[in-house]
Amino acid sequence: MSLPEILGLVFLTLTLLASACWASGHCNRHARQRECLTEISLVILSLIQEVQLHRVLSGALLDKRSDFRAELEANEYKLMRSLDSVGQRYGKRQPIFHDQRWRIILGRWEALRSNWRSVTFETSVYAHSEVILGLIGILQSMAHANRKLLGDRYVRLIIDWPPMIEDLGRLRAMGLHLLGHHPTHEDQLQTDTIARQLNSARSRLRHIEISGVEQSLLLRTERVFHRVSWLLEGNAERYHPYTFYEEITAIIDDWHSLLRHNLQEASPNQASAQLTNGDHSSMLGIDLNPASIRSKSGRLVKAIRLRAG
């Protein structure tokens, strides 16, 4: 082999190595970006779940169920610390945390935390829902802005699933409140609101992607819809509050858990799977472990049962 041929072969080899290194670095950078976005999405979803829990706990106290005070105070402290920490931890990597929308969410939460004890139940539910919908909006904005990086299925999950789960969360809060009261004119207005919420949840469930959803979860969700319809038909006095709460809370927890799992499956990079064990979220004071969330729900159910007994 002549010297020019050797030099040509060396040049070609170096060129291929340089191209391979560039491609590897490009792919690694995209993988890290996907991992970070998935991590942020999972943490925000857990914030949503905690605010939904706060809605139920604060509603219980507004209904004079003082059993829940200690757990509510712990929930409030964790939410306050976590909402601040999310922006501080991820602000350099995700500009949306410097956006006016994030500041509005923080302001609404602070106003809610300070004033929910002096408002009506209906106002409290509305204020909680505003915070939750704001967090869902942040999720959806991040997904839309990074569609090419995250993929179409990931974006569809973020667009469709959290609003449906929030419909279930509202049904839980309003249904439990209604079960604890004798029918009044205000309750009739609330039953109309519950009916609209029920129709919204049913419509969203029909249109979301359900591949990978266990048939048992779909059947249990439909059964809760029938329970709510039965409640709206005037059977509230025959339906024990803790039974309603226990059933719908288990379903909400399972939808949240399944959504987190599906987001990790939909992401081309699986490195963020460790979040299900709370490795990163523990730094923000958020526990992503479904068993822990279910345990908290169980304590609330026990308190309802003792109060009712």
N, C-alpha and C positions, 0 to 999 in steps of 0.2 A: 504494500500500500504506500503510495507516494505521500510526501509531506503535505501537499495541499489537501489530499483526501483525508488525512488524519486530522488536520486543522478543521476541515469542514465537519467531520464527524464530532469533534470536540465541541464546536460551536453549536451544532444541532442538539447535542446532549444537554449543554448548558441552557439552551433556549427552552427545551422541554422541561427541564428541572425548574426553571424560573416560572414557566406557565403553570406547572403543577403546584408550586408553592403559592402563587397568586390565587389560584382556584381554591386551594385548601384554606387559605386565609380568608377569602371571600365567603366560603361556605361556613367556616367557623364563626365569622362575624355575624352572619345571618342566624346561625344556630343560637348564638348568645342573645341576639335581639329577640328571637322567638321565645327563648326561655324566660327572659325578663318580662316580656309582655304577658306570658302565661302566668308567671308568678304574681304579677300585679293584678291580673284578672281574678285569680283565686283569692287573693287577700280581700279585694273589694267585694267579691261575692260573700265572703264571710262577714264583712262589715254589714252587708245587707241583711244577712241572717240574724245578726246581733240586734240590728235596729228593729227587725220584725219581732224578735223576742221582747225587746223593750216596749213595743206597742202593746203586747199582751200583758206584760207585767204592770205597766203603768195603768192600763185599762182596768186591771183587777183592783189596784189601789183606789182608782176613782170610783169603783163600785163598792168601796168600803171593805175590801178584802186585805186587811193589813198584814196577813201572813207572808206576803211577798216582798215586804219592804227591804229586808236585808239583801235578798237576791237582786232586787232592782238597783239598789245602791252600788252593788258590785258590778252589775251590768253597765250602769252609767259611767262608772270610773273607767272601766275597760274601754268603752266606746270613746270617751273623751281622749284618753291616751292614744288609742289606736288611730283615730282620725287624724290627729296631729302627726303621729309618727309616719303614716303612709306618705304624706307629702314630703316630709323631711328625708325619708329613706329613698324615695324614688323620683324626687323632683328633678335631679340632675339628668336622669335617664328618660323621663317622660314629661314633656313640657305641659301636658294638660293639667298638672298639679300647680302650675303657675297661672292657670286660666281663671277668668272671672267666675266660671261655673263652679270650680272647686271652692273658691272663697265663699260663694253663695251657699253651698252645701254646709260648710263649716259654720257659717253664720246662722243658718236655719237650725242646725243641730244644737248650737249653744242656746238659742232662744227657746227651743223646745225643752232642753234639759233644765233650764232655769224656770220655765213657766207652766209646764204641763199640769202641775198640781192645782193651778187656779183656773183651768179652762174646762169646758165640757168634754165629755167622752168623744162626741163627734168631732170637735175641734182638734182633740189630741190625735185621733185616727187620721184626720186630714193632714196634720202637720208631720206626723211620722211618714205618711205616704209621700209627701213632698220630698223629704230627705231621701227616701228609698228610690223614688223615681229619678232624683238627681244622680244618685250613684249608678243606677242602671244607664242613665244617659252618658256618664263618663265611660262606662264599659263599652257601650255601643260606638261612641266616638273613636275610642282607641281601636276597636275592631275594624271599623270602616277605613280609618286612616292607614291601617296596616294589612289590608285585605290580601295583597300579593304575598306578603310575608307569612301570614297566618293561614291562608287558604279559605275557600268558600264555605266549607262545612263548619269550620271554627266560627266564622262570622255569622252564619245562620243560627248556630246554637246561641250565641250571645244576643242576637236580635230577638229570637223567638222564646227562649226558655225563661229568662228572668221575669219578664212581664207576666207569664202564666203562673209562675210560682208566687209572684206578688199578689195576684188575684186570690190564690189560696190563702195567703197570709192575711189579706183583708177579710176574707170569709171567716177565718178563725177568730180574729179579734172581734168583729161585729156579731158573729154568731154566739160567742161566749158571753158577750155583754147582754144580748137579747135573752139568753137563757136565764140570766140572773135577775130579771125584772118581770113585774106584772105588766100586761099590755097597757100601753098608754097611747095618746095621739103621737107623741114623739117616736115611740117604738114603731108605729105604723109607717112613719116616714123612713125609719131605719130599715124596716123590712123591704120597702121599695128599693132602697139602696142596695141591700143584700141581693135582691132579685136581679138587679142590673149587673152586679158583680158576678153573680152565678152565671148569667148568660155570657159575660165576657170570658170567664174561665173556661166554659164549655167550648166557646168558639175558638179560643186560642189553642186548647188541647187538640181540637180537630185539625188544626193547620200546622202544628209543629212537626218537625222530623222526629219520628218515634222509633227509628231503627235502633236496635240495641236496648230498647226499653222493655223490661220484663212485663209480660202480660199481666202478672199479678198486680204490679204497681198501677197499670192502667185500670184494672178492674177495681182496685181499692179507691182510686181517685174518682171513678164514676160512682162508686157506692157513697162516697162523701157527698157528691153532688146530689144524689137522691136523698141523703140525710138532710141536707140543707133545704131542699124542696119540701120535704116532710115537715121540717121545722116551720117553714113559711106558711104552711097550711093550717097553722094554729096548734101544733102539737108540742110546743115548747115545754109545757109543764110535765110532759111525759118523757122528756129526754134529759138525762142527768148531765149537768155541765161538764164534769170531768170526763165522761164517756166521749162527748163531742170533742173536747180539747185533745184527749189522748189519741183519738183516731186521726184527726186532721194534722196534728203535730208530727206524728210518725210519717205521714205521707209527705209533708213539706220537707222534713229532714231527708227523706229518701230522694226526693227530686233534687235537692241541693247537692247531695252526695253524688248522684248520677251525673249531674251537670259538670261537676268538677272532674269526674272520671272521663267524661266524653271530651271535655276540652283538652285534657292531657293526651287522649287518644288522637284527637284531631290535629294537634300540633305536630309538625314533622319532627320536632326534637322532643325526646322523652325525659330529658334531664330534670325537669321540674316535677316529676312524679313524687319526689320525696316530700312535697308540700302537704300531701295528705296526712303525713304524720306530724305536721306542725313545725318542721325544722326551721323554716324561715319565718313563719307567722308568729312563732313564739316570741320573736324579737319585738313584735308589735303588740303583744298581749292578746293575740287571737288564737283560739284553738280550732284548727280545721278538722280535728278528729271527730267523725260522726258519732262514735260511741260516747264521747264527752258531751256533745251537743244533746244526744238522746238522754244522757243522765240528767242534764239540767232540766229537760222537759219532764222527766219522770218525777223530779222533786216538786215541780210546779203542779203536776197532776196529783201527787200525794197531798199537797197543801189544799188543793181544791176539794179533794175527797174528805179530808178532815174537817174542813170548814162546813161542807154540805152535810156531813154526818152529825 
